[in-house]
Amino acid sequence: MPAGDKLFIDYCGPTIGVVDGATGEIRSAQIFVAVLGASNYTYAEATWSQGLPDWISSHVRTFEFFGGVTQLLVPDNLKSAVSKADRY
């Protein structure tokens, strides 16, 4: 496969606190990260959950950021992306 054909995607480590400017309420946010394999060009954003709606929306914004779609998405073993664990 040519360079730039793989996008590695996952949520990273601990959550971060996001403060609501109007109420002062602190909510926990997940950090979604997408990295192009050949260049390590990276996109990251905060989402409220790791659920399927946030997972899909994060991908849409990722593809818009990169200006296209890779041939292959390589998720880590998170529940939103994997229905059955497989070594390959």
C-alpha positions as semicolon CSV with decimal commas, in nm:
position;residue;x (nm);y (nm);z (nm)
1;M;0,000;0,000;0,000
2;P;0,124;0,351;-0,074
3;A;0,218;0,606;0,192
4;G;-0,080;0,784;0,343
5;D;-0,317;0,492;0,292
6;K;-0,362;0,407;0,663
7;L;-0,529;0,615;0,934
8;F;-0,475;0,496;1,291
9;I;-0,766;0,596;1,518
10;D;-0,839;0,572;1,889
11;Y;-0,935;0,758;2,203
12;C;-0,641;0,842;2,425
13;G;-0,591;0,790;2,796
14;P;-0,771;0,988;3,065
15;T;-1,058;1,229;3,011
16;I;-1,019;1,606;3,035
17;G;-1,244;1,853;3,211
18;V;-1,429;2,107;2,997
19;V;-1,587;2,405;3,174
20;D;-1,926;2,538;3,060
21;G;-1,871;2,914;3,044
22;A;-2,233;2,993;3,129
23;T;-2,286;2,759;3,425
24;G;-1,935;2,678;3,545
25;E;-2,022;2,308;3,526
26;I;-1,726;2,081;3,449
27;R;-1,793;1,791;3,214
28;S;-1,554;1,511;3,126
29;A;-1,455;1,485;2,761
30;Q;-1,288;1,204;2,567
31;I;-0,995;1,279;2,335
32;F;-1,029;1,129;1,986
33;V;-0,699;1,099;1,795
34;A;-0,636;1,010;1,428
35;V;-0,284;0,974;1,287
36;L;-0,173;0,917;0,927
37;G;0,071;0,627;0,939
38;A;0,339;0,744;0,696
39;S;0,368;1,108;0,804
40;N;0,235;1,104;1,163
41;Y;0,015;1,399;1,062
42;T;-0,233;1,414;1,351
43;Y;-0,589;1,528;1,417
44;A;-0,736;1,537;1,769
45;E;-1,060;1,661;1,921
46;A;-1,265;1,637;2,240
47;T;-1,599;1,452;2,237
48;W;-1,849;1,385;2,514
49;S;-1,840;1,007;2,477
50;Q;-1,684;0,714;2,295
51;G;-2,026;0,609;2,168
52;L;-2,104;0,539;1,805
53;P;-2,258;0,882;1,723
54;D;-1,948;1,068;1,853
55;W;-1,718;0,810;1,690
56;I;-1,877;0,861;1,347
57;S;-1,892;1,241;1,381
58;S;-1,523;1,249;1,477
59;H;-1,439;1,054;1,160
60;V;-1,635;1,297;0,943
61;R;-1,445;1,593;1,092
62;T;-1,116;1,401;1,060
63;F;-1,169;1,340;0,688
64;E;-1,264;1,705;0,638
65;F;-0,946;1,810;0,821
66;F;-0,723;1,584;0,610
67;G;-0,910;1,671;0,291
68;G;-0,992;1,313;0,200
69;V;-1,031;0,954;0,310
70;T;-0,759;0,691;0,345
71;Q;-0,792;0,342;0,197
72;L;-0,768;0,178;0,537
73;L;-0,883;0,271;0,890
74;V;-0,694;0,102;1,172
75;P;-0,883;0,132;1,501
76;D;-0,744;0,014;1,830
77;N;-0,959;-0,231;2,023
78;L;-1,225;0,015;2,145
79;K;-1,586;-0,094;2,179
80;S;-1,726;0,158;1,925
81;A;-1,500;0,028;1,648
82;V;-1,461;-0,344;1,708
83;S;-1,744;-0,596;1,720
84;K;-1,514;-0,897;1,761
85;A;-1,149;-0,899;1,866
86;D;-0,921;-1,042;1,600
87;R;-0,546;-1,048;1,586
88;Y;-0,554;-0,973;1,212
